[in-house]
Amino acid sequence: MYTQNFNLTQDPFSIAPDPRFLFMSERHREALAHLLFGVAGNGHAAGGSGGGFVLLTGDIGTGKTTICRCFLEQIPAGCHVAYIFNPKLSVLELLQSICEEFHINAALGNSQTPTAKTYIDALNAFLLQSHAGGQSCVLIIDEAQNLAADVLEQLRLLTNLETNERKLLQIVLIGQPELRTLLTRPELEQLAQRVTARFHLDALSAEETTQYITHRLGVAGHNGSLPFGPKALARIHQLAHGVPRRINLLCGRALLGAWATGHQRVDPAVVDKAATEVFGADELRASSWLTPRTAAVLGGLALVVALAGVGFAMWFKAASPVTASAAPATPQQSAQGKAAPAPNAATSTAAAVSAAAAAAAAAANPTAPTTPVANLDLKARVQAFQRAQGLVPDGVLGPLTFMQMERALGMTPPSPPSSSPTSVPK
């Protein structure tokens, strides 16, 4: 729809895992190298992992499946590959799918109902035959975080198929970060010990996000200056968190919005409107409320809190008599019978600005990724401060909130205690 407006021959931001559009960041190149290394190790070539499991993980949309497709196109000759992309299967269904992918005909014998042993025997015979012919076998399972524990255990047992020299099957597990957590379960410890290589795909940096967008536009036929300005690119990275799939969704909708309004260039306002349409207004607000200016102010407040805390501690230590012996205060009991801490006027203030140091770092580098979770956490702290001060807890750092913060931070310390020992007030 908008391709002609931007001199493109095709859609540059489709979310389909097309290997032609694969942008090889440093981390992506390392991930692909790990997969190819595993295949080489399972064959007769020198080096490699020599069987077992290779683990590739990454968050949703970071390019795992696209890398897998690229890997499949580069598989060396003499390598049989089975690719399972829907692993929500029982043990028997998985074994059947593996045999089908390797084009193995499992002999049923006298029984008309195949069993796990039927498929395992057929697979073992195939692996031995391939090994004798100098060929290797690789099983790739995508979305592996969906595998049940008993299915994972069966996969581990498949790696027991081996000769005296090496294992006959290399298994590549590709999945979301939950897969790593899954493999920490005690019942899967034996499988975890057979993982010979682990690799995790991170999100793109701000610079890589710009390179990624430029690359995809180039593959789609674009030449000349980018239709995205520097501020728009920074905003895209902030809203997409460096995740390629989110970048695709956001850029595609932003180009559509620019085309619909007759513009040849995308500005931050168009990006924000596109983000509202594809991600929702709530996420846009979560990514937008912490501006660089607000972050800088919060960073300054955090520094004031830290210095004031150190100064007050030194003053109180110097002013307190060494011989003072006071009975401990009796803490107020909560409804559950546990001691509840005494209220402290400075506590709510410190809680409200405790995350400001990170905000100051964000202000110094506005193109750095900020996640909705971090922003919402800081917003919750501000709301807690507002409630403690009797303000409307909207989480917005407006003039009244800043005034109350300044008043709280500017309070004069209490008068020093007398030189004679006194008991702590009840």
C-alpha positions in Angstrom: 0.0 0.0 0.0 2.7 2.5 1.0 5.6 0.8 -1.0 5.4 3.0 -4.0 5.3 6.2 -1.9 8.7 5.2 -0.5 10.2 3.7 -3.7 10.0 0.1 -2.3 9.6 -3.0 -4.3 8.0 -5.0 -1.5 7.0 -4.7 2.2 10.2 -4.2 4.2 8.7 -4.9 7.6 6.7 -8.1 7.2 6.8 -10.2 10.4 7.3 -13.4 8.3 10.7 -15.0 9.0 12.1 -14.3 5.6 15.9 -15.2 5.6 16.5 -12.6 2.9 15.8 -9.8 5.5 17.9 -11.4 8.2 20.0 -8.6 9.8 23.1 -10.2 11.3 24.0 -8.3 14.3 27.1 -9.5 16.2 24.9 -11.6 18.5 22.9 -13.0 15.6 26.2 -14.0 13.8 27.3 -15.8 17.0 24.0 -17.6 17.3 24.2 -18.8 13.7 27.8 -19.9 14.2 26.8 -22.0 17.2 24.2 -23.8 15.2 26.6 -24.5 12.3 29.3 -25.5 14.8 26.9 -28.1 16.2 26.2 -29.6 12.8 29.9 -29.7 11.9 30.6 -31.4 15.3 28.0 -34.1 14.7 29.5 -34.9 11.3 33.0 -36.2 10.5 34.5 -32.8 10.4 37.0 -31.8 13.0 35.8 -29.8 16.0 32.2 -29.2 17.0 30.2 -30.4 19.9 29.9 -34.0 18.7 26.3 -34.7 19.6 24.1 -33.9 22.6 22.0 -30.7 22.8 22.6 -27.1 21.6 20.4 -24.5 23.3 19.3 -21.2 21.5 17.0 -18.9 23.5 15.7 -15.4 23.1 12.7 -13.3 23.9 9.7 -13.2 21.7 10.5 -11.6 18.4 14.3 -11.4 18.7 14.8 -13.5 15.5 15.3 -17.0 16.7 13.1 -18.6 14.0 14.6 -16.4 11.3 18.1 -17.5 12.3 16.9 -21.1 12.2 15.5 -20.6 8.6 18.9 -19.1 7.6 20.7 -22.0 9.3 18.6 -24.5 7.3 19.6 -22.9 4.1 23.3 -23.3 5.0 23.3 -26.9 6.2 26.2 -28.7 4.6 25.8 -31.6 2.2 25.5 -35.0 3.9 23.4 -33.8 6.8 19.9 -35.0 7.4 17.7 -32.5 9.3 14.3 -33.0 11.0 12.5 -29.8 12.0 9.7 -29.8 14.5 7.9 -26.5 14.8 4.9 -27.6 16.9 6.3 -29.4 20.0 3.0 -29.7 22.0 3.1 -33.4 21.4 3.0 -36.6 23.4 6.1 -38.8 23.5 4.6 -41.1 20.9 3.5 -38.2 18.6 7.0 -36.7 18.9 8.7 -39.9 17.9 6.3 -40.3 15.0 7.0 -36.7 13.8 10.8 -37.2 14.0 10.5 -40.4 11.9 8.3 -38.6 9.4 10.8 -35.7 9.1 13.7 -38.0 8.5 11.5 -40.0 6.0 11.7 -43.1 8.0 9.1 -45.9 7.5 8.6 -47.6 10.9 7.8 -51.3 10.4 4.8 -52.2 12.5 5.6 -56.0 12.5 2.8 -58.1 13.8 1.2 -55.2 15.6 -1.0 -52.7 13.8 -0.5 -50.2 16.6 2.9 -48.5 16.7 4.6 -48.1 20.0 7.5 -45.9 21.2 9.8 -48.9 20.7 8.7 -49.2 17.1 9.8 -45.7 16.3 12.9 -45.8 18.4 14.1 -49.0 16.7 13.5 -47.5 13.3 15.2 -44.3 14.2 18.2 -46.1 15.6 18.6 -48.2 12.4 18.4 -45.0 10.3 21.0 -43.2 12.4 23.4 -46.1 12.2 22.9 -46.3 8.4 23.6 -42.6 8.1 26.7 -42.8 10.2 28.0 -45.7 8.1 27.5 -43.6 5.0 29.4 -40.6 6.5 26.3 -38.6 7.1 25.1 -36.7 10.2 21.6 -36.2 11.6 20.3 -33.1 13.3 16.9 -32.6 15.0 15.7 -29.0 15.5 12.8 -28.3 17.8 11.4 -24.8 17.7 9.3 -23.3 20.5 10.9 -25.9 22.8 9.7 -24.2 25.9 6.4 -25.9 25.2 7.9 -29.4 25.6 6.5 -31.5 28.4 9.0 -32.9 30.9 8.4 -36.5 29.8 9.0 -35.5 26.2 12.3 -33.8 27.1 13.3 -36.9 29.0 12.6 -39.0 25.9 14.8 -36.6 23.8 17.6 -37.2 26.3 17.2 -40.9 25.8 17.5 -40.4 22.0 21.0 -39.0 22.5 22.0 -42.4 24.0 22.0 -43.7 20.5 25.7 -43.7 19.8 28.7 -45.6 18.6 32.0 -46.0 20.4 33.2 -42.8 18.9 30.4 -40.3 19.0 26.7 -39.8 19.4 24.5 -40.3 16.4 22.0 -37.4 16.9 22.5 -33.7 17.5 19.4 -32.0 19.0 19.0 -28.2 18.7 16.4 -26.7 21.1 15.2 -23.2 20.2 12.8 -21.4 22.6 12.0 -18.5 24.8 13.8 -17.8 28.1 11.4 -20.1 29.9 13.2 -23.0 28.3 16.3 -22.2 30.4 14.2 -22.1 33.5 12.6 -25.4 32.5 16.0 -27.1 32.3 16.8 -26.2 35.9 14.2 -28.5 37.2 15.7 -31.4 39.2 14.1 -34.1 37.1 15.8 -32.7 34.0 19.3 -32.4 35.4 20.6 -35.2 33.3 19.4 -33.5 30.2 20.9 -30.1 31.3 24.3 -31.8 31.7 24.2 -32.9 28.0 23.8 -29.3 26.7 27.1 -28.7 25.0 26.4 -25.1 23.9 24.1 -22.4 25.2 23.4 -19.1 23.5 20.9 -16.3 24.3 19.8 -13.7 21.8 19.6 -10.2 23.3 17.6 -7.3 21.9 19.2 -4.8 19.5 21.0 -1.7 20.7 19.9 1.8 19.5 22.7 1.8 16.9 21.8 -1.7 15.8 18.1 -0.8 15.6 19.0 2.0 13.0 21.2 -0.5 11.1 18.4 -3.0 11.2 15.8 -0.6 9.7 18.3 0.6 7.1 19.1 -3.0 6.1 15.4 -4.1 5.7 14.6 -1.0 3.6 17.6 -1.7 1.4 16.6 -5.3 0.8 13.1 -4.0 -0.1 14.6 -1.7 -2.8 15.0 1.6 -1.0 17.9 3.9 -1.8 18.6 7.4 -0.7 17.9 9.0 2.7 15.9 7.1 5.3 12.2 8.0 5.7 12.9 8.0 9.4 14.6 11.0 11.1 17.1 10.6 14.0 14.5 11.4 16.6 12.0 9.0 15.1 14.6 6.3 15.1 15.4 6.9 18.7 11.7 6.8 19.5 11.2 3.5 17.6 14.0 1.9 19.6 12.6 3.1 22.9 9.1 1.9 22.1 10.1 -1.4 20.5 12.8 -2.2 23.1 15.2 -3.3 20.4 13.0 -6.4 19.6 13.0 -6.9 15.8 9.4 -8.1 15.5 8.2 -5.0 17.4 10.4 -2.8 15.2 8.8 -4.4 12.2 5.3 -3.8 13.5 6.0 -0.2 14.5 7.9 0.8 11.3 5.3 -0.7 9.0 2.5 1.1 10.7 4.5 4.4 10.9 5.2 4.2 7.1 1.5 3.6 6.5 0.6 6.6 8.7 3.0 8.8 6.9 1.7 7.7 3.5 -1.9 8.2 4.6 -1.1 11.8 5.6 0.9 12.5 2.4 4.3 12.8 4.1 7.6 11.4 2.8 9.2 11.3 6.2 8.3 9.8 9.6 8.5 12.0 12.6 8.2 11.1 16.3 4.5 12.1 16.4 3.7 9.6 13.6 5.7 6.9 15.5 3.7 7.6 18.7 0.4 7.3 16.8 1.6 4.1 15.2 2.6 2.7 18.6 -0.8 3.4 20.0 -2.4 1.4 17.1 -0.1 -1.6 17.3 0.9 -1.8 21.0 -2.0 0.1 22.7 -2.3 3.4 24.6 -1.3 2.0 28.0 2.1 0.8 26.8 2.7 4.1 25.0 2.0 6.0 28.3 4.3 3.6 30.2 7.1 4.3 27.8 6.5 8.0 27.6 5.9 9.4 31.1 9.6 9.3 32.1 11.0 12.0 29.9 14.7 12.9 29.9 13.9 16.2 31.7 12.0 14.4 34.4 14.7 11.8 34.7 17.3 14.5 35.2 15.3 16.1 38.0 14.8 12.7 39.7 18.5 12.0 39.3 19.3 15.3 41.1 16.8 14.4 43.9 18.3 11.0 44.3 21.7 12.6 44.8 20.3 15.1 47.4 18.7 12.2 49.2 21.9 10.3 49.3 24.0 13.2 50.5 21.3 14.3 53.1 21.2 10.8 54.5 25.0 10.6 54.9 25.1 14.0 56.5 22.3 13.4 58.9 23.8 10.1 60.0 27.1 11.8 60.7 25.4 14.7 62.6 23.3 12.3 64.7 26.3 10.2 65.6 28.3 13.2 66.7 25.3 14.7 68.6 24.2 11.6 70.5 25.9 10.9 73.9 28.0 7.9 74.0 26.8 6.8 77.4 23.1 7.0 76.6 21.3 3.8 77.5 17.8 3.8 76.3 15.2 1.1 76.5 14.1 -0.1 73.1 10.8 1.2 71.9 7.9 -1.2 71.8 6.9 -1.5 68.2 3.3 -1.3 67.3 1.7 -4.7 66.7 0.0 -5.3 63.4 -3.2 -7.2 62.9 -1.1 -10.4 62.3 0.8 -9.9 65.5 4.0 -8.9 63.8 5.9 -5.7 64.6 5.1 -2.9 62.2 7.8 -0.3 61.6 7.2 3.2 62.9 6.3 5.6 60.2 9.1 7.8 58.9 8.5 11.0 57.0 11.6 10.5 55.0 10.8 6.9 54.1 8.1 7.7 51.5 10.4 10.4 50.0 13.3 8.0 49.7 11.0 5.3 48.2 9.7 7.8 45.6 13.1 8.7 44.3 15.1 5.5 45.0 15.0 4.6 41.3 16.0 8.1 40.2 19.7 7.2 39.7 18.6 4.9 36.9 16.4 7.6 35.6 19.4 10.0 35.5 21.3 7.5 33.5 18.4 7.3 31.1 18.4 11.1 30.8 22.1 11.1 29.9 21.4 8.5 27.2 17.8 9.1 25.9 18.3 6.5 23.2 18.9 3.7 25.7 16.1 1.1 25.9 13.6 1.6 28.7 11.1 -1.1 29.5 7.5 -0.6 30.5 8.1 -2.7 33.6 10.9 -0.4 34.8 8.8 2.7 34.1 5.7 1.3 35.8 7.8 0.4 38.9 9.1 4.0 39.2 5.6 5.3 38.6 4.4 3.2 41.5 7.0 4.7 43.7 5.9 8.2 42.8 2.3 7.2 43.5 3.3 5.9 47.0 5.0 9.3 47.7 1.9 11.2 46.5 -0.4 9.2 48.8 1.9 9.8 51.7 1.7 13.5 51.1 -2.0 13.7 50.6 -1.8 14.3 46.8 -3.7 12.7 44.0 -1.8 9.4 43.3 -1.7 9.7 39.6 2.0 8.9 39.2 2.5 12.2 37.2 5.5 14.3 38.3 3.6 17.6 38.2 4.4 20.9 40.0 2.7 20.0 43.2 4.5 16.7 43.5 7.9 18.4 42.9 7.0 21.0 45.5 6.2 18.4 48.0 9.5 16.5 47.2 11.5 19.7 47.7 9.8 20.4 51.0 10.4 16.8 52.2 14.0 16.9 51.2 14.5 20.4 52.6 13.3 19.7 56.1 15.6 21.0 58.8 16.9 18.2 61.1 15.4 17.9 64.6 17.2 19.8 67.5 20.0 17.8 69.0 19.2 15.7 72.1 20.2 16.9 75.5 23.5 15.8 77.0 21.8 13.8 79.8 20.7 10.3 79.0 17.1 10.0 78.1 14.9 7.2 77.2 13.6 6.8 73.7 10.0 8.1 73.6 7.4 5.4 73.6 
